[in-house]
Amino acid sequence: MPYGYYTVLRIIVCLAAIFIAWVVLSRGTGRWLGWAFVGLAILYNPVIRVHLDRDTWAILNVLSAVPFAWVGWRQRSLRE
């Protein structure tokens, strides 16, 4: 994929992590989850980039999906 694709993806992930961290921490529920999203926002921020090798990023990408999946699953189960 072109480099611009990954830049846009970093911006989207960073903004989503900031938003979710703000919501979770402002509600006072799941402080560990809120701080996990703060960490993800720092990791994926597009301004000060974290330079890691490709294999490390592959592992981090999979591990980063876990908190997003957890929030999505919790939101879905709360609506049902």
FENRA-V886064 format. One record per helix or strand of 3 or more residues. SS is the DSSP state (H for helix, E for strand). FROM is the first residue (numbers start at 0). TO is the last residue. If there is no record, write none. Layout:
BEGIN
SS & FROM & TO
SS & FROM & TO
END
This chain:
BEGIN
H & 2 & 26
H & 30 & 42
H & 53 & 78
END
